Amino acid sequence: MRIERRPVGAHVLGLCLAAVLLAGCQTTRVEALPGRYTIGLTADDTVGLLRHAGLSDTEIVEEGTDLRNSLASQGSARIMRGKDLVAMFVVRGEEVIVSTGDGKRFVYQPAESERPAT
């Protein structure tokens, strides 16, 4: 009996590898929510806010602009990692109230002199 070997197509191998890699990855995303107040933050404020909330540098780069825009236009936002809450941001007057998925809470007050005009 003779067994014939056929080469596995590169596309099949690539799909299998992608499935294995994606099974362990969960992307983060910003979801804008309606709020009562809005706030304009500088890029430095946004980075500091996200670092304090526990996001990685990669997540800050990927989600920072969306968070900044959401707080400026809607007033509230949450960052999700898969189905898990990473952090919730709510503007109250001149400050941002932050609650993280692991139970940490803090209030962020941007410096008046650094805040962009809204």
N, C-alpha and C positions, 0 to 999 in steps of 0.2 A: 504494500500500500504506500502510495506516495502522497505526501502532504505538501501542498503548494503554499508558499508564503506570499502574501500580497502586501505591498507597502501601505501603511496607514497614511491617509491623506493628511497633509499639513493642516487643513482646515478642521478636520475632526480632532486632531491633537490640540489645536488652538482652542477649540470650543470646550474641550474637557478641562484644559488648564484654566480658562476663564471662569468656568463654573466653580472650580475648586477655590480660586482666589476670591471670587465674589461672595462665596458662602460665608467667609469670615469677615468681610468688610461691611461696615454700615456707614453710609454717608451722612453728613450733617446737612441740615437745611434750615433756613430762616422762614418763619411764617409770620407775616404781619397781622396784627390784630388791632381792632379799633380801640382808641383810648380817648380820654378827655383832653389831655394836653399833648403837645409835641415839643421836640427839642432838637436843635441843631448841634451836632457834636463835631469836634475836629477829628482828624484821623488819629492823632495821638490819644485823644480821649477814648475813641472807639477801641483802639488796641489795648489800652490800659483796662478798660471795662471788661473786654473779653478775656484777657489774661487772668484778671482777678476772678472771673467766673469759671476758670479752669480749662479753657479751650487751648488746644495745641497751636503752635505757630502756623501750621498748615491750615487748620480750621479757621484761624483768624484771617489769613489771607483770602481764603475761599468765601467766608461768610461776613467779613467786616463791612463791606460796602452795602450789602443787603440789610444788615442790622442798622447801620447808620441811616440809610434811606427810609427804612420802616419807622424808626423813631421820629424822623423829621416829618414824615407824611401822615403816619397813622397814630403814633404815640405809644404803641405797645408792640411787642414781638416776643416770640419764643423760638429757641433753637432746639431742634429735635435731632437725635441720632438714632436712625431707624424709628422705632416706636417709643423710644425713651426720651424724656425731657432732659435736656442739658441745662438750660437756664431760661428764665422768664424775665423780661425787661418791661417795666411800666414807668412811664414818665409821670411825675407828680410835681407840678410847678416847674421849678428850676433844677430838679434832681431826678435821678433814675433809680428806682427801687429794683433790686435784682434778687431773685430767688433761684438757687441752683437745684438741680435734680437730686443732689446728695444732701439737701437740707440747709446749706449755707445761705445766709441772707446778708445783704449789705446795701448801703445807700451811697450812690455816687453823685458828687456835686462837681460839675465841671467849673474850671476857673472862668470867671466872667470875662476877663481880658482875652482869653483864648477862644471864646465861643464865636462861631461865624454868625453873621446876621441871618435871621430867618424871616 
